[in-house]
């Protein structure tokens, strides 16, 4: 398992604030894990992306994300047609930079 990324915080008037990922940032992270460039995310690629986002249990998050986003039930997340649903699920989890 890759090491967890340290949390990035912004200081506003001497207060620390966690900065959430934007939709575009999450989308870019998932796209960057398409290791073989086939336009689809495999189980391992989704799991690795959730680990990068700092998921406590990347295995569970990958399973839940794929169960919500894999509309045609082929075992992959298509970047063209199914990525939006995976990104929306991930946004609900409110990962922070």
C-alpha positions in Angstrom: 0.0 0.0 0.0 1.4 3.4 -0.9 2.1 5.8 1.9 -0.7 8.2 2.8 -0.3 11.7 1.5 0.0 14.4 4.2 -3.0 16.6 4.6 -2.7 20.1 3.0 -4.3 22.9 5.0 -4.8 26.5 4.3 -4.4 29.1 7.0 -7.2 31.7 7.0 -6.9 34.3 9.8 -4.7 31.9 11.8 -7.2 29.1 11.4 -6.4 25.8 9.7 -8.9 24.7 7.1 -8.9 21.4 5.2 -9.3 22.0 1.5 -11.5 19.5 -0.2 -10.7 18.0 -3.6 -12.6 19.6 -6.5 -14.5 17.5 -9.0 -11.9 18.2 -11.6 -9.0 17.1 -9.3 -10.8 13.8 -8.5 -11.5 13.2 -12.2 -7.8 13.8 -13.0 -6.7 11.4 -10.3 -8.8 8.6 -11.6 -7.8 9.3 -15.2 -4.1 9.2 -14.2 -4.6 5.6 -12.8 -5.6 4.3 -16.2 -2.2 2.5 -16.4 -2.6 0.8 -19.7 -4.4 3.6 -21.5 -7.4 1.5 -22.5 -10.0 4.1 -21.4 -11.2 1.9 -18.6 -10.3 1.6 -14.9 -9.8 -1.9 -13.6 -10.4 -3.0 -10.0 -6.7 -2.4 -9.1 -6.6 1.0 -10.8 -9.7 2.2 -8.9 -8.3 0.8 -5.6 -4.9 2.6 -6.2 -6.7 5.9 -6.9 -8.7 5.6 -3.6 -5.4 4.9 -1.8 -3.9 8.1 -3.4 -7.0 10.0 -2.2 -6.3 8.8 1.4 -9.1 6.3 1.8 -8.9 4.4 5.1 -9.9 1.2 3.2 -9.2 1.5 -0.5 -10.4 -2.0 -1.1 -13.9 -1.2 0.3 -14.1 2.2 -1.4 -13.1 0.6 -4.7 -15.8 -2.0 -4.3 -18.5 0.6 -3.4 -17.4 2.9 -6.1 -17.5 0.2 -8.8 -20.9 -1.0 -7.6 -22.3 2.5 -8.0 -20.6 3.4 -11.3 -20.2 0.2 -13.3 -23.5 0.6 -15.1 -23.0 -2.2 -17.7 -21.5 -4.6 -15.0 -18.5 -5.5 -17.1 -16.1 -5.1 -14.1 -14.5 -1.9 -15.4 -15.2 1.8 -15.1 -15.4 3.4 -18.6 -13.8 6.8 -18.6 -16.2 8.0 -21.3 -19.5 6.9 -19.8 -19.1 5.8 -16.2 -16.5 8.0 -14.7 -18.9 10.8 -13.7 -20.8 8.5 -11.3 -17.5 7.3 -9.7 -16.4 10.9 -9.3 -19.8 11.9 -7.8 -19.6 9.0 -5.3 -16.0 10.1 -4.4 -17.2 13.7 -3.8 -19.8 12.5 -1.3 -16.9 11.1 0.7 -15.4 14.6 1.1 -11.7 13.7 0.8 -9.4 16.5 1.6 -6.1 17.6 0.0 
